[in-house]
Amino acid sequence: MKNFYIAQYTNKHPGCPIYMAAELNHRVTEWPSFVYDPAAITVTKDYVLQVTDPEIVEVNFDMSNGDQKIVSQEFLDVCTGLDVPHRSVPVKIILADGSPTRKSYFFFLPGASLALLDRDQSDFEDEQDLENGGVLYNTVYPGVPIYARIDKYVAKDIGTPPLFFNPDIFELVCTEEFKAVGEKLLGVQYLPLNETYRYAPFG
C-alpha cells in the first residue's frame, strides 16, 4: 500500500511569511484557480507580484500558500527530476522596497488530477445538490463528488504520479518518492493522507 502526503505550506522556514500581502499586476490570471487541463490554457501576459508589506524583507519559500500555488525554480527542478506532469508560468515577485527576490518564481499548474478516495473503505458525506437532491459533483473535475466531510480517508491502491492535484480535498498530494526528495524544499511540509486525516471544508 502506498503512502500519500498532502504538500502544504508552512512558515517555519526563514523567508516564509505567515501571510504575504501582495498585489498582482493584472486583476486575475488567464486561468482559473483550478484547471483540469493546463496545457489548454493560452498565456499571453507577463505577471508581476508586488509585495506590499514593508516588513517582509525576504521571500525564500519554494511553494506558496493558497489555491494558486507559486513555486520556485528549485521546486520545479524536483518535479522535472521525478517526471511530475505540470505547467509553469513565470511570475516576478518584487519586494516592497522595489528589489526582486533572489529566487525565480512561477505559477504552478498541476498536470495530473486524481480522485484518490476509496469510497467503499472510507467514511464520508457527499454534498447534496439542492436542485435534484442527489450528489453534487465537481464542475471542473468530471465525475468527482463534492464532499461535505471526510472522517476517515482510505486511499485507492492505484498508480499515481509523484505529485498531483487531488480534487477530493482540493490539495496537492505526493508520494513517498516526492516527499523524500522534497524534504529539502523551504516552506513545504508533508501531512500524511491516511485514516487519521479529517476533511471538513464547511466547518
C-alpha positions as CSV (number, residue, x, y, z in Angstrom):
1,M,0.0,0.0,0.0
2,K,1.4,3.4,-1.0
3,N,1.8,6.2,1.5
4,F,0.4,9.6,0.4
5,Y,1.1,13.0,1.8
6,I,-0.5,16.5,1.4
7,A,2.1,19.0,0.4
8,Q,1.2,22.1,2.5
9,Y,2.7,25.5,3.1
10,T,4.5,26.2,6.4
11,N,6.0,29.4,7.7
12,K,8.6,27.6,9.9
13,H,11.5,28.3,7.5
14,P,13.2,31.7,7.1
15,G,11.8,33.8,4.3
16,C,8.4,32.1,4.5
17,P,5.9,34.7,5.9
18,I,2.7,33.7,7.7
19,Y,0.9,35.9,5.2
20,M,2.3,37.7,2.2
21,A,0.3,40.8,1.4
22,A,0.8,41.4,-2.3
23,E,-0.8,42.8,-5.5
24,L,-0.7,41.1,-8.9
25,N,-0.2,43.4,-11.9
26,H,-3.4,42.0,-13.5
27,R,-6.8,41.8,-12.0
28,V,-6.9,38.0,-12.5
29,T,-4.7,35.4,-14.1
30,E,-5.6,34.0,-17.5
31,W,-6.7,30.7,-16.0
32,P,-9.0,29.9,-13.0
33,S,-7.8,28.7,-9.6
34,F,-8.4,25.1,-10.5
35,V,-7.5,23.8,-14.0
36,Y,-8.3,20.3,-15.4
37,D,-6.1,20.7,-18.5
38,P,-3.3,23.3,-18.0
39,A,-1.9,22.5,-21.5
40,A,-5.1,24.1,-23.0
41,I,-4.5,27.4,-21.3
42,T,-3.3,30.3,-23.5
43,V,-0.9,32.6,-21.7
44,T,-0.1,36.0,-23.3
45,K,0.7,38.2,-20.3
46,D,3.7,38.8,-18.1
47,Y,3.0,38.5,-14.4
48,V,4.5,40.6,-11.6
49,L,3.5,40.2,-7.9
50,Q,4.3,43.3,-5.8
51,V,4.7,42.6,-2.1
52,T,3.0,45.5,-0.2
53,D,4.1,44.7,3.3
54,P,7.4,46.5,4.1
55,E,8.1,44.2,7.0
56,I,8.6,41.3,4.5
57,V,12.3,41.8,3.6
58,E,12.9,38.3,2.3
59,V,10.9,35.8,0.3
60,N,12.5,32.4,0.1
61,F,9.7,29.8,0.0
62,D,9.7,27.0,-2.6
63,M,5.9,26.7,-2.6
64,S,3.4,29.3,-1.5
65,N,0.1,29.1,0.3
66,G,-3.3,29.4,-1.4
67,D,-5.2,27.8,-4.2
68,Q,-3.0,29.2,-6.9
69,K,0.4,27.9,-5.9
70,I,3.6,29.9,-6.7
71,V,6.7,27.8,-6.7
72,S,10.4,28.3,-7.1
73,Q,12.8,27.0,-9.7
74,E,14.0,24.6,-7.0
75,F,10.6,23.2,-6.7
76,L,10.3,22.8,-10.5
77,D,13.7,21.1,-10.6
78,V,12.3,18.4,-8.2
79,C,9.2,18.0,-10.4
80,T,11.3,17.7,-13.5
81,G,13.7,15.2,-11.9
82,L,10.7,13.0,-11.0
83,D,8.8,13.5,-14.2
84,V,5.9,15.2,-12.5
85,P,3.4,16.4,-15.1
86,H,2.9,20.2,-14.7
87,R,2.9,23.6,-16.4
88,S,4.6,26.6,-15.0
89,V,4.1,30.3,-15.8
90,P,6.8,32.8,-14.8
91,V,5.8,35.4,-12.2
92,K,8.3,38.0,-10.9
93,I,8.0,38.8,-7.2
94,I,9.1,42.3,-6.2
95,L,9.6,43.2,-2.5
96,A,8.1,46.4,-1.0
97,D,11.5,48.2,-1.4
98,G,11.5,47.5,-5.1
99,S,14.1,44.8,-5.1
100,P,13.5,41.4,-6.8
101,T,13.6,38.1,-4.9
102,R,16.7,36.0,-5.2
103,K,14.8,33.0,-6.4
104,S,12.9,32.8,-9.6
105,Y,9.2,32.1,-9.2
106,F,6.4,30.5,-11.3
107,F,2.7,29.9,-11.0
108,F,2.3,26.1,-10.7
109,L,-0.4,24.3,-12.6
110,P,-0.5,20.5,-11.8
111,G,-0.7,18.4,-15.0
112,A,-2.4,15.5,-13.3
113,S,-5.6,15.3,-11.2
114,L,-6.6,12.1,-9.4
115,A,-9.5,11.4,-7.1
116,L,-7.9,9.1,-4.6
117,L,-10.7,8.4,-2.1
118,D,-11.7,4.7,-1.8
119,R,-15.5,5.3,-1.4
120,D,-16.0,1.7,-0.2
121,Q,-13.5,1.8,2.6
122,S,-13.8,5.5,3.7
123,D,-16.2,7.3,6.0
124,F,-17.6,10.4,4.3
125,E,-20.7,12.5,3.5
126,D,-21.4,13.8,0.0
127,E,-22.5,17.4,-0.5
128,Q,-26.1,17.4,-1.7
129,D,-27.3,19.0,-5.0
130,L,-30.1,21.3,-3.8
131,E,-31.7,21.2,-7.3
132,N,-32.2,17.4,-7.6
133,G,-31.4,16.0,-4.1
134,G,-28.6,13.9,-5.5
135,V,-24.9,14.1,-5.1
136,L,-23.3,17.4,-6.0
137,Y,-20.4,16.9,-8.5
138,N,-17.4,19.0,-9.2
139,T,-17.8,21.1,-12.3
140,V,-14.1,21.2,-13.1
141,Y,-13.1,17.6,-12.5
142,P,-15.7,15.4,-14.2
143,G,-17.3,12.6,-12.1
144,V,-15.7,13.7,-8.8
145,P,-18.2,14.4,-5.9
146,I,-18.0,17.4,-3.6
147,Y,-17.5,16.2,-0.1
148,A,-19.3,17.8,2.9
149,R,-16.9,16.0,5.2
150,I,-14.4,13.0,5.3
151,D,-13.9,11.5,8.7
152,K,-11.8,8.5,7.5
153,Y,-9.7,8.8,4.4
154,V,-8.6,5.5,2.8
155,A,-6.7,6.0,-0.5
156,K,-7.2,3.7,-3.5
157,D,-4.3,1.4,-4.2
158,I,-3.5,2.8,-7.7
159,G,-0.6,4.1,-9.6
160,T,-0.1,7.9,-9.5
161,P,2.5,10.5,-10.5
162,P,4.9,11.5,-7.7
163,L,2.9,14.8,-7.3
164,F,-0.7,15.5,-8.4
165,F,-3.8,17.5,-7.6
166,N,-6.4,15.6,-5.5
167,P,-9.9,17.1,-6.2
168,D,-11.4,15.1,-3.3
169,I,-9.8,17.6,-0.9
170,F,-8.5,20.3,-3.2
171,E,-4.9,19.8,-2.3
172,L,-1.6,18.9,-3.9
173,V,-0.8,15.3,-2.9
174,C,2.5,13.5,-3.3
175,T,4.0,10.0,-2.9
176,E,6.9,8.9,-0.6
177,E,9.2,9.4,-3.6
178,F,8.4,13.1,-3.9
179,K,8.5,13.6,-0.2
180,A,12.0,12.1,0.1
181,V,13.4,14.5,-2.4
182,G,11.2,17.4,-1.4
183,E,12.1,17.4,2.2
184,K,14.8,20.0,1.3
185,L,12.2,22.5,-0.1
186,L,11.5,25.5,2.0
187,G,8.0,26.4,3.1
188,V,6.7,22.9,2.4
189,Q,5.5,20.3,5.0
190,Y,4.0,16.9,4.4
191,L,0.8,15.9,6.1
192,P,0.0,12.1,6.0
193,L,-3.1,11.4,4.0
194,N,-4.4,8.3,5.8
195,E,-7.2,7.2,8.1
196,T,-6.3,9.9,10.7
197,Y,-6.9,12.7,8.2
198,R,-10.1,14.7,8.6
199,Y,-11.6,17.0,5.9
200,A,-14.3,19.5,6.9
201,P,-14.4,22.4,4.4
202,F,-17.6,23.9,5.7
203,G,-16.7,23.6,9.4
